[in-house]
Amino acid sequence: MNLADQIRLQPTAADVKRLNAWLDQKFVESGIEASLAADLKLCLNEAMANLISYGFRDTVEPMTVVEIKLQRGLANATVTDNGTYFDIRRWELPKDRDLMIGEPGGFGIALIKERASHVDYSRYGGLNRLKIVCAANP
């Protein structure tokens, strides 16, 4: 079954919890593969963690909307926010990927880039749009 929906969030831990509960419900409703659901959920949690930690430092009224489109073999999400400009595509992966000895930062972005089949970014009218696509392996 194809499913499209959206949720408006604040950059708080409570709303990340609300996002996860909403995603779990939508994954069941759509019947998408568990591996796609897990990949998309991981990517969205990392994106939200980055927004909470860094994205809204200078934003008076932070806003985030997550839109999803789910169908068998394909899970799409677009995260729209009014935070600081940040093009995830330009972020270089840490050279040292060892969590125990590596420098902090960038590991969540590395996870997004590894788990997503495609990542795109645009900024227009003061809004960031991060598109994450997770596709089943043929």
MOCOR-V817083 format. One line per field, one symbol per residue. ss: DSSP state (h for helix, s for strand, l for the rest). burial: # if it has 24 or more other ideal C-beta (glycine too) atoms within 12 Angstrom, else .. Layout:
ss = ???
burial = ???
This chain:
ss = llssssssslllhhhhhhhhhhhhhhhhhhlllhhhhhhhhhhhhhhhhhhhhhhllllllllssssssssllssssssssllllllhhhllllllllllllllllhhhhhhhhhllsssssssllssssssssslll
burial = ..#...#.###...##..##.##..##..#.#...##.##############.###.....##########..##########..#.#.................########.###.#.#......#######....
